[in-house]
Amino acid sequence: MTFQKLFSILASFAFFLFLAPQFLEAASEEIPQVKAEKKLYTVIEFESTFMNKRKEDILKALGEPDSKNKTQNKEVWKYNQIVKDVGKLWDQNIMFDFGRVNYIWSDQPSLR
């Protein structure tokens, strides 16, 4: 009986001796924060991809807009710094008419 207790104590000690470093190492590692980066489009690529698309398709592809406004009683969504042209990043505005993209234009990015 004492041999079984001694054997179980040694087996438990060996088990923890081999597995403890792995647990401690895994606990000390930081979980990397994955930052979703926006895809940068060219002007032509953006317009050809999203012109005449439905709102749902835009939301699926680009996510929530940075701002929403009304212009001429039509909804306008603005995505900041999503188009690259002439070595600069531009804001892109999308105007919807009857639930589809009707007009797209670029703005210089506002100072933040």
Buried (B, 14 or more C-beta within 10 A) or exposed (E): EEEEEEEEEEEEEEEEEEEEEEEEEEEEEEEEEEEEEEEBBEBEEBBEBBEEBEBEBBEEEBEEBBEEEEEEEEBBBBBBBBBBBEEEBBBBBBBBEEEEBBBBEBEEBEEE
